[in-house]
Amino acid sequence: MGRRRRAALLPTNLPQLQNLIKRDPSSYQEEFMQQWKHFESSLVLLKLKPDEESKKFSELVMFLAQVCHCYAKQCATFPDQIIELLQEQYSVLHFELRRSLVQCLILLRNKNFIPGSKTLALFFTLFRCHDKVLRELLYKHIVNDIRTANLKHKNNKLNKTLQNFMFTMLQSVNTAEDSNRQASSQAKVASGGDNAMAAKKSLDVCIELYRKNVWNDAKTVNIIATACFSPVSKILATAVKFFLGCDDPEQDGSDAEDEDGDVGRPRRGMADLRSMQHRQRVGKKTRSKARQYDKVLATVKRKDNQSKRVETFNFSAIHLINDPQQFADRLYGRLHQVGSQKHSTVERFEVRLMVMKLISRLIGTHQLL
């Protein structure tokens, strides 16, 4: 009687069924096929109303991702169905469902059930989504997956495909910005913003892979160099910082807030430290005050060490630029444009100063006239 009750509960208790399937796949193939048919019918309904939250469908997808290797023949089309759904409906899917589908593909990729060439191109496209948590998840997986793919030997075929894709994304921002100058404000937000967001994260991936010595060739450097002429200020600043060597992730607030939620709070300096030292002496000592004091002290020490550190920059990257003379001339022309009030976007003084630094270092490194 106990076995019958357990069998009756299996269709609704997916974690228990998952555990049993992993132990003995052949004994529970009928129950699995029941869940597979349920997935196919639910997928048809979801495509009719993709914007609705579907917690049960998310749970079903994760269940299938966990056990699909036990029924490889029956689940051969499963990854393609998830990829197709994301490609067609990613902009309208509920954010929680979209995250579940991405996690499903990551799980399948980690199990080597799907090749990286299928998932990575899609994940770069998903950088367009207005979901910060999803973008961070995609960023970490992409970097780790490409690094793993090049661990034993350089995967030149995959690297070339992805590098071409990144270059296309960076170029698409320029095209979108040119068309936006003639479009309405609503159209600008819809087209240019999504492309710029995806291009910025793609650039971050490219720079991180260069840092990790995975992509350290001339093609990677020249892809980053094209970003120095981007009409989007964040992309331009990130690329210039890379060549100047001041591309510390802790300093870059491009796509993230402070971990403790201290956004917009003024930076603490020596004055704050002295104030907290005084309060420690005259006030009541608490653990909270001690933690705040230690945090401020660590920040002051880190900034002091950074100020004493000898300034370095990416000599190797600057040496790999294809045509340094043309690159410097274009940067100078760009500097003249962004400083002009007649130009559509006037860059901040800090950005223009960084561009001037990069020009001077190009002249010094390559002995340009």
Stockholm file with secondary structure:
# STOCKHOLM 1.0

chainA/1-369         MGRRRRAALLPTNLPQLQNLIKRDPSSYQEEFMQQWKHFESSLVLLKLKPDEESKKFSELVMFLAQVCHCYAKQCATFPDQIIELLQEQYSVLHFELRRSLVQCLILLRNKNFIPGSKTLALFFTLFRCHDKVLRELLYKHIVNDIRTANLKHKNNKLNKTLQNFMFTMLQSVNTAEDSNRQASSQAKVASGGDNAMAAKKSLDVCIELYRKNVWNDAKTVNIIATACFSPVSKILATAVKFFLGCDDPEQDGSDAEDEDGDVGRPRRGMADLRSMQHRQRVGKKTRSKARQYDKVLATVKRKDNQSKRVETFNFSAIHLINDPQQFADRLYGRLHQVGSQKHSTVERFEVRLMVMKLISRLIGTHQLL
#=GR chainA/1-369 SS CHHHHHHHHTTTCHHHHHHHHHHCGGGGHHHHHHHHHHHHHHHHHHHHSTTSCCHHHHHHHHHHHHHGGGGTTTTTTHHHHHHHHHHHHTTTSCHHHHHHHHHHHHHHHHTTSSCHHHHHHHHHHGGGSSCHHHHHHHHHHHHHHHHHHTSSSCCHHHHHHHHHHHHHHHHHHHHHHHHHTTSCHHHHHHHHHHHHHHHHHHHHHHHHHHHTTSSCSHHHHHHHHHGGGCSSHHHHHHHHHHHHTCCCTTTCCSSCCCTTSCTTCCCCCHHHHHHHHHHHHHSCCCHHHHHHHHHHHHHHHHHHHHHHSCCCCCHHHHHTCSCHHHHHHHHHHHHHHHTCTTSSCCCCHHHHHHHHHHHHHHHHHHTCC
#=GC SS_cons         CHHHHHHHHTTTCHHHHHHHHHHCGGGGHHHHHHHHHHHHHHHHHHHHSTTSCCHHHHHHHHHHHHHGGGGTTTTTTHHHHHHHHHHHHTTTSCHHHHHHHHHHHHHHHHTTSSCHHHHHHHHHHGGGSSCHHHHHHHHHHHHHHHHHHTSSSCCHHHHHHHHHHHHHHHHHHHHHHHHHTTSCHHHHHHHHHHHHHHHHHHHHHHHHHHHTTSSCSHHHHHHHHHGGGCSSHHHHHHHHHHHHTCCCTTTCCSSCCCTTSCTTCCCCCHHHHHHHHHHHHHSCCCHHHHHHHHHHHHHHHHHHHHHHSCCCCCHHHHHTCSCHHHHHHHHHHHHHHHTCTTSSCCCCHHHHHHHHHHHHHHHHHHTCC
//
